[in-house]
Amino acid sequence: MPNEQTFVEDRLLAQLAGFRELAWQQVAGRADGQYQLLGRRDYRQVLLPDILRESLRRINPGPDGQPWLDEPRLAQALARLERLPPGALLEVNQTITELLLAGTEVDGAADWLGGRDQRIDYIDFTHPERNDFRAINQFRVDGPGASGNRGFIVPDVVLFVNGIPLVVIECKSPNRTDPIEEAVNQLRRYSNQREDVEQQEGAERLFHFAQVLVATSFYQAKAGTISSTVSHYQSWRDTAPLPTALVAAELGGKERLEEQEMLCAGLLRPEHFLDIMQNFVLCMNLPTGKRIKALCRYQQFRAVRAAVSRLSSGQTRRQHAQADQRGGIVWHTQGSGKSLTMVFLIRKLRTMAALRRFKVVVITDRTQLQEQLAETAELSGEVVEVPKTSAAVKRALSAPGAGLVFAMIQKYQEREGEAPPPLRLPTRTGPPTPQAAEADPVAQAVAGSTFSLLNDSEDILVLVDEAHRSQSSALHANLLQALPNCARIGFTGTPILMGERKRTHEIFGDFIDRYTIKESERDGATVPILYEGRDSQAFIEGAESLDQLFDDGFSSYSDAEREAIKARHANQTAVLEAEELIRAKAADLVRHYISCILPGGFKAQVVAVSRLAAVRYQQAISAELLRLRERLDALDERVQDLDDESLASHDEETQFLVRAWRQRAVISGLQAAAVISGQENERDRFGDWWEPAKVKQHTERFTKPLTSDSLAFLCVKSMLLTGFDAPIEQVLYLDRFMQGHELLQTIARTNRTYAGKHCGIIVDYVGLARRLKEALAVYAEEDIDGALADLRDELPLLRDRDHAVCEVLAKIGITDLTPSIATVEKAVEALRPERERAAFTIRLKQFLSTLDTVLPRPEALPYVPHAKLFGFIANAAKNRYRDTRVNISGAGEKVRALIDQHLKTHGINPILPPIAITDAQFASEVDKAGTRRAAASEMEHAARHHIEVHFDEDPARYSKLSEKLASILDHFHDNWEEQIEALQQLISDIRNSEGAGPAGLPETHGPFFGLLNQHLPGTDHQILCAATVELVEHIRQELATTAFWDTLSYQHALRTWLIDSIDRMNLEPQGNLGKIEHLADLLMELARHNHHKLIRP
């Protein structure tokens, strides 16, 4: 069985120390059974002061190249790191990070620049080899309330640069149930960030400096920051810019690298890590208002490094004599952080002496994305210019020197203030449908009059957002005319059309980096998108004619035939705008939303054929929600609270209404809004849905959780189909035909990750299924692998995952899966080993996650009995072994509700914890066990859990009880009757002695008397009683002080008093100061765990 230290931690340390050019020096944080101070004044200090002083002197030489920093100046630099400002963890961390990146000022030297203050660096980012890199394992840090051997943390590995702790790593055995989740939770405990714990339990000071946190179990390894929860930690699956083959050679010629080895080589290699710290980590606000510290993903780091390399080494247009060779294309699938990649690139350019001279021009065709990128870029400290007119664009581009300019594509056309020109379809292998062209701003650009030469500098970099829409000849000619010698990098979130690849590569150059849909889903950067078709014929009469509307959507047409396409487009729009048809589809999609989407707490977007249709959808959905509320109010009371098993005998409509009844509180507030473009003279037709303030308000509301904002449906035509990021959106109801880029961009609205979201769903109301292959045929097959999967494709996966759970149970002897209490009990007993519970839980979560995706569709029903049985087994095993890791968290709300309902039919409340031995009903609950063996097992684990939970409140007493439990299990092994009798006596002793102390002493004094008696054997009983009273009464008085455990001075004062008092009472006859101090520390820790009892009135 893989051991955490040897299998994970030791391998990590060996790789860190084995990098060929620049490695981490390995230092033992624990030696000869003792934690090492390593030059610190005490365990509370997190900096390594001696190494920091030495490093500062080395990396900050004077004008003669020699060290010049003396002790007073070094003290100034150290003090600025150690005197941390007050504030929350992230706030302090950001302040410290800015200080580490910018350096600080110290007193100058009289003979150097007139004695002016001098800026010095804490880290030399330009010359990584000048820094000191150390990897310290088992690094002890004491928290505010630490005393003796209690109240401290010991991260497995901490990485220091120049004596500053910048990376904290937690290792777990791969045999744990969920090692990454456990490691992340431990890191959050160390940093005082566990939401369900109020008191400080860690050493937050260490994390004031941390830039990266790592959770690893060797086969899995993920990285995050201090603000990351489990779901935000990401794998690092590339060693770039170092070839993987070289890393494999460093590791002895391995054929395949595991995740830990990949992350270590790609992220933690010293030169890579310093680059990431300087250029690829930033603090930002989410749309929800929450502030986070964001770490780049590996593809972002890889792409930026490759782009910088090409900019540095590629030929300019003059050198090449034909075209600039410094640019290229970055294709990163939508939802994978393309906007931040652009920001990281700009930030990287500004820290490179050879490239910071570049003027960067960012071109986009979407106002929302322009604003988003501008706001994000400001995070990197860049001054942003956003010219509003063509004249302002000209001035910005003509200006010499560096700068950062954001501009809309249309501003490059000298048609300022004019309406868009008539529609002109660009030449392609086949013309797009009119509606696709209408949605493409670039397709509307015409040659017109062009910009004259504005700036012929070679130090201009043009970043083109969504390059697939920005490659028209007119635009390209304009750019080359205005900036003939610029370098160009095109960013796209969708693949390049096969017919346009040659033209795209001619404009931008070869690919710089590719990050495909399949890779993004594998990494968890996005969720897979599933397709669910609806039969259009089910909604209108004469639907055959509707089907014919799409027959010619992909054929090539002459100029004369284009008018016919437009005419057919008008017919199609008229049909899809029909109010009767919209009402029918709205009723269907509301039903689908209530059944499949709302249980998870997600939201929906509706894409209509026109703005009018979007408004009508809003009205129809609102009306349907009102009708549903009325039907729920009228629901027969006799069926309202039926469980699923009783409900199965009722008709489908009753089943739907009863399940909706369970969510009536949420349904009562659900709202729909339309988000469209428009103008004042269209108010009578579209209302006020187009007003910019309304659009902004509804867009912002939609991104919030349903628990805080009940806007659940957004109805659109073209707005919000690109550049709109709402992770809470899970489903998109598609009622407009589209293809190519527009189709891929639209469906990607559902692929953002969100807690509990396993997939995005596209529900098709226009028969896209019949044309899906043709709609995506313009792409290379490998480029769109994983773009859209039929929901029915999940059924084989559901079958396989069900079989996998059955196999786990079969291996431990559970082959009869007949639903019964006997089956459950047999399985629970077989799951006694922790390793078996871990394997079962992992497979069960996978099965339930897939089942939740397919539910409530009929194809899922055959798997429901297994889900109920497996869920019953999991709940029973969790309660029996008091193992909270055996759970179905993350399985999805629909399947969780199904299992919870099943448990309730058996009289089990899944919310309640297992019964405690101190509960008056404990004995009767034990009697309900199916067998005597089960009863003995329940008693054993209940007693064990009670001892573990309360051990720190009275270590002396619970040590004895733990030994007695072990003796019973050993002596009466397999003799269930005698074991039960002995356990009953043990439990009776525990219950009867709860709160009991020595005769004459109050209940609260018992644990302290027991501790003194345990560590001072032979001391007279009366003397110990008197000492206990004096010590505890003084402790009680001190604990009454406000914020005692948050104030070090109070704690030090009490500890000193305890040491003096124990010595004064002569409780330790030999006067052994070390023993007295240890006893004082134990008393302090005991006081902490009994705080609530000691201060009780």
N, C-alpha and C positions, 0 to 999 in steps of 0.2 A: 504494500500500500504506500503510495508516494507520500513522503514526509515533507511538511511545509518548508522546513529549513534546508534540508539537503536537496530536495527536488526542485524547489523554486528559488529560495533566497540565495543559496550558495551558487547556483547556476547564474543567477542575475549578477551577483558580485564578480564572479569570474569573467563574465563577458564585459562588464564595465571596466575591469582592470586590464582586459586583454586587447583593447583597441590599439591598433598598430602605431598610429601617428601621435595621438594625444589621448591619454586614458585617465580614468579616475583612480586615484590612489586609494587602495582599500585600507580602512582603519577599523579596528575592533572596538565597538562601543561597550563591550562586556568582556572582561578577562578574569580568569580565576574566580568565577562566580560573582564578580563585583562589576557594577556599572561604572564606567570611567567618566571622569570630569573633562578630560581632554583640554586642560588649560582654562576651563571655566571656573569662576569663583564659587558657583554652586549649580545645582541641577536646574534651577529656574532660568538661568541664562541660556539663550539659544545660539548666540553668536560664539564663534571660536576666536577670542580676542587676540591671542598671540599670532595666529595665522593671518588674521585680518590686518594687523599692524604690519607684519612682514610683507604682505601682498601690496598694501597701499604704498609702502616705500618703493617696492620694486616697479610697479606699473605707473608711477608718477615721478619720473626722474626730473631733476632740475635742468636748467639751461645747459649745464656742462655734461648732461647725461648721467650724473651721479645722484644717488638718493639724497634728498634734502629735507624730507619731512621729519621733524623731531617729535618728541613725546607730547608736548603741548598741542601741536597741530594734529597729531594722530588722535589725541584725546578729543579734540573738537569733532573730528570725522566720526569717531565711534559714538560720541554722545548723541549725534543727530540720528543715528540708527537706533539707539537704545531708548532715548526719550520719546516714546511713541505718543502721538496725539490721541486724545480720547475719541471714541467713536465705535461704530459697528465694525465687524471683521473686514468686510469688503472695503469700507471707507478707509480704514487704516492701511489695508493691503495696497490700495491704489496709491495712497500718499507715499508709502515706502517704495513701491515700484517706480514711481516717477523720480524719486530721489536716487534710486539705483541706476536708472537710465541716464539721468542728467548729471549725476555727480553733485558735489557740494563745494562750497568755498571755505577756505581756511586762511588764517593770517598769512600775508605775504612776507617775503624776505626783503630786508632793507636794501640789498644790492641788486634786486630783481624787479624791473618795471616800477621803480619808485616805491616799492613796498606795498603796492596794491594787493588786495586779497586775490588769491589764486584758486581757480577751479581745479579740483582733483576728481579722478574717477574712482568709483568703488570696483568697477569691472572694466577690463580692457576688451571691448567688443571688436575692435579692429584687429588686434593681435591676440587671438585666443590662447596661443601657447604661452603667453606671459602670465596667465592666471594660474591659480592653485585649485585643482579639482580633487575633491575627496569624497569617497563613498563610505559612510559610517553605518554599520549595522547595529541594531539594538541600541539606539540612541535614546537615553533616558532624559525626559523633560518633566519637571515637577509643575503641577498646576497650582493655582492660588491656595488651595486647601491641603496641599500635600504634607504628609508628616510620616516620617519613618519609611516603612515599606508600603505605604498606601497613598493613593491620590496622585500618582504619576502615570505618564504614558510612555510607551516604548515602541515607536514606529520601527518596522523591520529594517528599512533602509532610508537614510536621509542623504541627499547629495548637496554638498557645500561647494560654492565657488568663492574663493578668497575668504573662507571662514563664515560665509553667509548661507543659511539653509534655504535652498531654492526649490528642491524637489522632495516630496515625501512619498514613500512607496510602502504599500501594505501587501504582503504576500499571504496567500491561502493555499491549502492543499487542493489539488484538482478533484479530490474525492468528496469535497463538501457539496451540500445540496445545491447551493448557488454561490460559488466562491467569490465571484466578482461583486455581487450584491453585499455579501458579508464584509468584504474588504472595504467597499465604499462606505457602508454603514459605520465601520470602525473608524475610518478617516473622519467621518462627520462627528462621531463621538469625540475623537481626539480634538476636534476644532470647535466643540460646543455648539454643534448645529443640528443635533437631533431634535425634531419638532416636538416629540412627545416627552421630552425631558426638560424641566425648567432649570434645575440647578446646574452649575458648572461641573462638568465631569472630565474635562480634558485640559489641554494646555494651549490655549488659543494663541499665545504669543508666538509659538513656532510657525503658525500659519499666517502671521502678518507678513512674512517674507516669501511664502510659497508661491511659485509661479505655475507649477504643474504638480498634480497629484496623480499617482498611478496605482491601480488595483490589478494584481496579477495572480494567476494560478498556473503559469507556464504555458499551458495550452490556450488559455485565454489571457489577454492583457488589454486593458483599456486606460485611457488617460482623460483627465478632466482638470478643473480648477476648483478653487475654494467654493465657488457658487454652484458647482455641478451636483445634481442629484444622480441617482443610479442611471436613469434613462439617458442622461446627457453625456456620460462617459463614452468615448469612441475608441475603436481599435485603430492601430497605426499599421497599415498593411504594406508599407513600402520602405525601402532603405535609401531611396533617392535623396540626394544626387549620387550617392555611392552605389555602384552596381551590386545587386544581390549576390552575385557570384563571389565578389570579394569578401562580403560578410560571411558567406558560407565557408570560404577558405579560412577566415579568422577563427571560425568555430570548428576547424578540423575537417573541412570538406563535406559538410552535411548536404544531403540532397534536398532536404525540405526544411525551411525555417518555421518554427512555431511562433505564435503571436508574440510571446515575450521576447524572443530573440529579434523579431522584426521591429517591435517597438523600441527595444533597447538600442538597436543599430540606427534606426531612422530618427528617433526623437531625442534620445539621451546621449548620443555621441557628442562630446563636448562642443565641437564647432557648430553642429546642428542646433544644439540646445541654446547656445548663446544667441544665434541668429533668431531662433523662435522667440526667445525672451524679449529681444529688442524690437522685432518687427512683426510678430505673428500672434501676440496676445494683446487684447484690449478690453476695456470696460465699456459697456454700452447698455442702453435702456431697451427693453423689449416693448412691443406694442401694448402689452398689458400694464406697462409702467414699472415692472420689476427690473432692477439693475443687476447685471451679471458680469462676470469676467469670462471672456470668450477665448478659447484656445483654437488655433487653426486645425483643420482636418489635414490628413496627410496629403490628399490630392491638391489642396491649396498651397501647401509648402512646396510640393513637387513642381507645380505649375509655375509658381513665382520664381523659384530658383532656375527653372528652365528658361523662362522668359528673360530673366536678367542675364543669363549666360548668352542667350542669342543677341540681346541688345549690346552686350560687351564685345562679342567676337564677330558678329555678322557684318557684312560689307554694307556700306552706305550706297545710295544710288550712284553717286559719282564714282565710287570705287568699283562697283559692279558694271557700270556703264549702261545698265538697262533698268534695273528695279532694285529698290531697297531690300536687303536680305535680313534685316534685323527683327522683323515681325513674324506673325504667324497667327494660328487659330487656337483658342482654348475652348474646347467643348467639354463643359461640365454640366451634366444633366440637371434639369430644373429641381430646385429644392435642396441642392447640395452646397449652397453658399457661394454662388458665383459673384454676387455683389461684394461680399467681404474679400473674395480673392482679388478683386480690383483694388480694394483699399489696401490690402497687404502688399500688393505690388507697388503702389504709390509710396507707401511707407518705407519699403525696402529701398526704393530708388533714392529716397531722401537721406538714407544713412550710408550710402555708398559714395565716397568722394568722387569716383570716376563717372557717376551717373546722376548725381543730384542736380546737375546743371539743366536737366531736361525740363522743358515746358510740357506738361501733361494735359492733353485735351480729351475729355470724356464725352462721347457722343451717344445720345440715347434718343429714342422716339417716343418716350413715355414720361409724362410730367411726374407721375407718382414715383417712378424709379429714379428720375433725376433728383427729386427731393430726398429720397431715401439714401442715395449714394452720396449726395452732398453732406447730409447730416452725419453719415457714417464716416466719411473722409475727414470731417472735422475732428473726429476722435483721435486721429493720428497727428493732430496738431497742424494740419495743413490749412493755409488760408485759401478759401474757395471763392472763385469768381463765377457768378451765374448770370451772364449777360441776358437781357430780356429782349433785345432787338438785334436785327442783322447788323446794324451799325455798331452796336456794343460788342458783338461777336468779332467784327473786323478789328476793332481797337484792341481787344484782348489777344487776338491771334497775332496782330502786328507788333505788339509790345515785345521788346527784346528781353532776354533772360528767362529764368525759370518761372513757374507758376502752375496753378491748377485751375483749369477752365472747364465748366460743365455747360453743355449746350444741347438744345433740341435739334434734331435733324432738319426740321423745317426751316430753322433759322439760317441754314446755309443756302437757301433759295432766296433770290432777291424778289420775293413777292410779298413783302411785308404788308400785313393788313388786308390782303386780298383773300377771297374765299378760295378753297382748294380748286385746282383746275379740273376739267372734265376727266372722268375715269379713263385711264389708259392701261391696258393689260400688258405686262411685260412678256417678252417672248420666252416661252418655256416649251417643254416637250408637249404640253397640252395646256390650254388656258385654264386658270383657276375658275371656280364658280364665281359668279358676280359677288355673292356675299363674302367670299374669302378675300377677294380683291378690295372690297369696300372696307374690310377690317384691317387692311395692310397700308399704313401710312406711307411706306416707301413706294408702294405701287402708284401712289398719287403724285409722287414727285416727278416733275418734268424737267427737261433740259433747261428751258428758259434762258434767261441771262445769267451768267455765272460770275463768281467772284474772280477778280483779277488776282495777281500775285500779291500775297499778304506777307509772307515770311519764308525766305528760302533757307533758313537755318536747318542744319542736320540734327540739332538738339531739341527736336520736337517729337513727342510720342503721342500718337492718336490711339485711344482705346475706344473701340466701337462696340457698344452693347447690342446684344442680339444681332450678331453680324449677318445672320441668314436673312434678315429683313433690311439690311443696310448696304446691299451690294448693287443697287441699280447703277446703270452707266452714268446717269446724270449726277448722282451724288458722288460717285467715285471721281468723275471728271472735275467736279467742283473742288473736292479735297485736294486732288493733285495739282490743280491750277493754283489754289490758294497756298498750299503747303507742299511744294513739289519734292522736298527732300526729307519729309517726315518718315518716321518708322510707324508701322501700323500693326496693332494687335486686335484681332476680332474675338469677342467673347460670345458664345452661343450656348443656350440651354437645351437646344434640340439638335439632332444630327443634321448634317448638311445634305440637301437633296442630291441624289446621284447625278441628275442632269445639270446641277449647278456647281459641282465640286471643282471642275476645272476653272470656272470663272472665279469662284471664291478663293481658290489657292493662288490664282493670278493676282488678286487684289491684296491678300493678306500674307500669303506664303504658306508653308507646310504647317501641319499640326504642331503646336507646342506641347499640348497635353490633352489627353482624352480621359474622361471619367464617365462611364456608360451608365445607363439605367440599371442594368443588372448589378454592376459593382456598387452603386448607391444603395440598392435594396439589400445586398449582402452585408454591407457595413452598417445598416440601420440608419443611414443618413436620411433615407426616405422609406416610405412603406410601399408595398406593391399595390397596384391598382387593378381591381377586378371589375369585369364587365357583366352587366345584367341586362338582357334585352327585354323589351316590352313589345307585344304584338300591336302594331298600329291599327290593324283592322278591328281590334277589339273596342276602339274608341269612336269610330264614325261609320256611317253607312257609306257604301260605295268606295271603300278604302282602296280598291284596286287602282283607281285613278290616282290616288295619292302615291301609291307605289311607283307609278309610271313617271311621276315628277322627277325622280332621281336617275332615270335610265341613262341620260346623256351627260351626267355630271363629270365624266372623266375623258370624254372624247376630245379630239383636236378639232378646232373649228376655224373656218376662214373668217375674214373680217365681216362678211355679210351675215354669217351664222351667229355672230356674237349678239346681234340684236334679238335673235330668236331665244338665245339663252336668257337674256334679260326679261323677255316676255314670260318665259316659263318660270323665271324667278318670281315674277309678280304673282303668277298663279299659285306657286308653292307658298308664298308668304300669305296670300289671302286665305288659303286653306288652314295653315297653321295658326293664323290669327283668329280663326273662328271661335267665338265665345263658347259655343256649345262644346267644341272639341277641347278647349282649354279647361272648362269646368270638369269634364270627364277625366282628363289627365291629372288635374289638380287633386281630385278625390282619390285617385290611385296613388299619387306620390305622397299625399299626406298619410294615407294608410301604411305605405311602405316605410315612411319616416318614423311613424309612431311605433311600428313593430320592430324595425331593424336598426334604426339609428339613434332614436331618443334614449333607449335603455343605456347606451354608453355615454350619454351626455354630449353628443356631437351635434353639429349644425349642417345646413344644406344650402346649396346654390342651385338655382334654376336658370338654364340658358335658353332663352326664347329666340324666335326667328326675327323679331323686330322689337323696337322700343314699345310699340303699342301692345304687342303680345306680352312683353315683360310686365307692363302695368296691369294687363288683364290677369296675368298669373298671380300677381300680388293680391288682386281683388278676389280671385277664385280661391286661393289658398286661405285667405283670411275668412272667407265665407264658410269654407269647409271646416276649418278649426272651430268656428262658432257652432256649426251643426253637430260636430263631434261632442262639444261640451254639453249641448242640449241633450244629446242621446245618453251621455254619461249621467246627467242629472236624473234622467228617467229610467236608468237601469234598474231592473228588478232587484230588490234588496236580497232576495234569496240566493242570487248568484254572485253578488258583489265580491264576497270573500272566499270563493271556491279556490281550492288549490289546483295545480295543473292536472293531477291524476283524476280528480273529480270532474274537472272541466273537459276532459277528453271526450266524454260522452255527449257533449253539447255540439250544436252546429257551429260552423266556422265563424259566423258573424258574432255569436255570443262569446266565443273564445277571444276574438279580437277586442270586443268591448270590455270584457273582464280584465284582460291584460292592460288595456288602456286605463281602466279604473285604478289600477295600482299606481299609475303615474299621473293621476288626475291633478295633483297639486302643481306639477310642472306644466301640464297641458293647459291648465287654466290661464296661464300667462303668455303662451307662445304667440309670437308675432311674425309678420312677413313684411318686407320692404322691397321696393324697386330701386335700382341704382342705374340711371341712364343719363345720357347727355341730352341737352336741349337748350332752348332759348325762350325768351319772354313771350314771343308770339305763338308758342306752342303750349302755353299754360292750360288752355281750355282742353287740349287733347291729352296732355300728360300730367296735369296737376303740377305739384311742386317737387316731384321726385328728382328732377334734373338740377335743382338749385345746388350750387357748390357746397353751401353750408350743410344742406341735407345729405348730400352724397358723402361728405366727410363724416358727418355724425353717424350715419348708418354703417359706413365702412368700419369705423372704430368700434361701434357697438358689437358688430358681428364677430370681431376677434376675441371678445371676452367670453368667459365660461357661461354656460346657461344658468349657473347658480347665481351669477351677478347681473346678467342681462339676458332677457328672454327673447331677443331678436334671433329667431332660429332659421329663417329663410331669407336669402337675398335673390331677387329676380333680376336678371341682366340680359342685355343683348350682346354687347361686345366689351363693355367696361368690366374691369376686374378679372379678365381672362388671362392677362399677363401681368407679371410684376406684383401680384397681390398675394400676400403671405398670411394665411389664416389657418394655422395648424389644427384648429378645432373643427374645421370643415372636413367631414368624412365622405359625404355623398354629393354628387353633381347630377342633376336631372337634365338630360340633354334633349332639347326639342328644336334643334337647328342643325342642319347637315353641314359638315365641315370636313376638311382633309388636311394632310401635310402638317406644316408647322402649327397652324392654328389648332388642329385637333390635338397634337401632342401638348401644346401649351395649355390648352383648356383642361384636359383631363388631369394635368399635373397640379391643378389647384387642390386636389385631394391627397397628394402624396407626402405632405409634411408630417413629421412625427409629432405625436402628442400622447400623453399618458393614457394607456389602455387602448390605444388605436393600433390595430394590427394590419389594417389595409384601408385604401381608399376605394370607393365604389362609384362606378358610372352606370346610371340607369338610362337606357336609350329608348326614346320615344319616337325616333324618326327612322328606324330600320337601318341604323348604321351597320348592324351585323352583316347585312347583305352586301355591304360595300367596304367593309373594314379592310379586307386584303388589298383592295384597289386604293383605298384612302391612304394606306401606308406603303404602297408599292413604290413610291418615289424615294424610299430610303433603302440603303443596304440592309439586308436582313439582320446582320450582326449588330447594327447600330440601334435597332429598336427591339432587340431581344428583351422581353420582360416589360415592354411598354404597357401592354394591356392584355390581361388574361381573363378568359371566360370564367365566371364564378363556378361553373360546372367542373372546371379543371381542379377545383379544390376537393372534389369528392374522392379521387384516388388518394390524395394526401390524407384526408380524414380517415379513410379506411386503413392506410398504413400506420397512422399514429395510434389508432385504436388497437391495432394488432401489436404495436410496440409495447403498450401498457400491459396487454395480456401476456406478452412474453416475459416481462419483468416479474409478473406475479407467478407465472408458470415455473420460473427458475427457483422460486422459493416455495414451490409445492402447492400453489393455488391454481388449480386447473378447472375446478367446478365454479363457474361464475353465476350460479343460480342466485338471484337476489334473495337473501335471507340474513337474519341476524347471525346465524351460524357461519355463513360465508364471511361476513364482515369480521367476526371475532377470530376466525382462523387466519385471515389475512393480517389482522392487526398483530397477532402473536408472531407471525412470520416476519413482520416488519420490525421486530425488536432491535436488530442491529442497525446502527445509524447509517451505515453504507447502503443497506437495502432501502431504507426510507428515502435516502437521497436519490437513488436511481428511480424509484417509483414516482417521486414528486416531479422530477425533471420531465419524465415521459408523460405524466398526467397533465402537466401545464401545457405541453405542446399539443396534446390531443384536444384539450378543452379550448385552447385558443383557436384552433381550426374549426371546431364545432361551433364556436360563437360566431365565426365568420359566416357559416352556412345557415345557422338558425335565423328565422323560424321557418325556413323553406322545407317542403315535404321531404326532400332528399336527406335531411339531417335526422329525421325522426327515428330511423332504425338504430341510431347510435345513442339516443337519449337514455335508454335503460342502462347501458354501460356507464354513461356519464354520472347518472344518479348513484350507481353502486360504487364506482371509483371515488366519487365525492364523499360518500358515506364512509368508506374505508379511510380516506385521508383525514376526515374530521375526527374519526374515532382514534386513529393513530396519533394525531396531534394532541388530543386530550389525554390519551393513555400515557404517552411518553413526555407530556408537557413540552413538546418540541414545536415551537412556533414556525420553524422552517418548513414544516409539512403544511402547506397551504395552497390555495388556488388563486393567490393574488396575481393580477395581470391576465387572468384567463378571459376576461370580458364580462360585462354586466349581465348579458342575457343568460349565459350559462351559469353564472354565480347565482342569479335569481332562481333558476331552475333547480339547482342543487339545494339552495337554502329552503325552497318550498318542500322538497322531498324530505329534508331532515326534519322540518317542522311537522310533517305528517307522522313521523315516528316519535314525536314528543321531544325533539332536540332543538334547542335554540342555538343556532350557529354563532350568535354574537356573544353568548355567555361563555366565560372561561370555565375550564373543568372545575368540578367541585373541590373545595379545600377540605383538609382533614379536620379543621376546626368548625366546619359547618355542621349544624345539628342534624342535617339530612344525609350526612356522609355515609353512615352505616346502611341506610335504606337504599342509597344509590348503588353501593357495592353489592347489595343483595340482588340487584337487577342484572348483574353480570351473568352471561349465559352459562359459564362453567366455573368450577372452583378455581381452576387455573387462572381464568380471567379475573376472578375476584382477587386472588392473591397478587396478580400483576398490577391491578388498579391500586391496591393498597400500597404495594411496594413503591410505585412511582409517585403516588400522592405524598407519601412520607418523604421520599427522596427530594421531591420538589420543594416541600415545605422547609426541609433542612437547608437546602441550597439558598432559598430566598431569604431566610432569616438568619443565616449563619453569621453575618457581620454584626448583627444586633447583640449576639451573645456567643462569641466564638468558643468559650470554654464549655458551655452546656451543649451546643450543637455538635462539637467535636465528639463528645461522648455518645450522643444519639446516633451520629453517623457510623461510629464504630459498632454500636449495638445493631444497627440495621444490617451492616455487612456481615456480622456474626450470624444473624438470623437466616439470611439468604444462604450462607455457606453451610450452616448446620442442618437446615431443613430443605435442602435442594431437592426439588421434585416431589416433596411430600406436602401437597397443597393444603391438606387439612391442618396439619401442625404448623405450617408456615402462616396460615391465616390466623390461627390462634395466637401465635407469637407476635404477629404484626398488629393484631387488635390490641394486645397489651402495650406494645410500643406506642401506638397512636394514642392510646388512653393516657400513657405517661406524658406524651408531648402536650396533649390537651390540658391535662390536670396541672402540669407544671408551668403552663403559659402565665407569665407575669408573677410567678412565685419566686421569692428570694429567701435568703436565710432568715430564720426566725428573728423577728424584731427589726428587720430592715424593710423599707418601703419597696414596692414592686420595681420602681425605676432603678433601684440600687443593685438589684440582683446581678445583672451582667458585669458590673464593675467589680463587685465582690468576687465573682467567679474568675475574672481576669487576674485580679491580685492573688487569689488563692492558687491559681494555676502557675503563676510565675514566681511566687514567693512561698514555695512549699516549706512547711515546718513552722510558719509564723503563727503565733497564738490567735485563735479564732476571734476573741474579743478585741484584740489589737487591730485585726483586719477589719472588723465591723466598724470600729471607731474611725479608722483611716478612710474607709469607704464613704462614710457619712460626710466627713470633712471635705474630701476631694470632690464628691459628687455635688454637694451643696454649692461649692465655689464654682464648679463647672456650670451648674444651672444658672447662677447669677451672670456669668460671663456670656453665656449663650443668649441671654435676654437682650444683649446689645444688638441694635439694628445692623443688619448686613455683616454679622460676625464672620461667616464663612467666605465672604468676599473681601475681607480686609486683613491683609497679612499682618499688620502691626498688632491687631487684637489676638490673632492666633499665636504669634510669637510670645506675646506677654503671658498668655495662659500656659503655653508649653514651658516657659521659664519658671512660672510659679509651681507647676506640677513637679518639675525636676527638684526645685528647692524644697518643696514640701515632702517629697518622698525621702530625700536625704535627711531633712530635719527630723522626720519621724523614725529614722533609722530602720526603715523597712528592708533595706539592703545592707546587712551587717558588714559586708566587706567594703562597702562604699564604692563599688564598681560604677564609675560614672557612665561608662558605655551601656551597662545594663540598666541603670536608672533612666538614661535618655531613651533607650528602646522602650521601656515600660511607659514613659510619658507619651511617646508617639502612639503606642497602642491605645492608651487612654483617650488621646485626642481623636483617633479614628473611631473608637467606640462611641464617643460623644457625638461625632458626626452622624453615625448611623442611628443613634437614639435621640436625635435632636427633637423630633416631634413629640416624643414622650417627655423629655426633660423640661420643655417649656410649656407643657400642657397646664392650664390653670388648675 
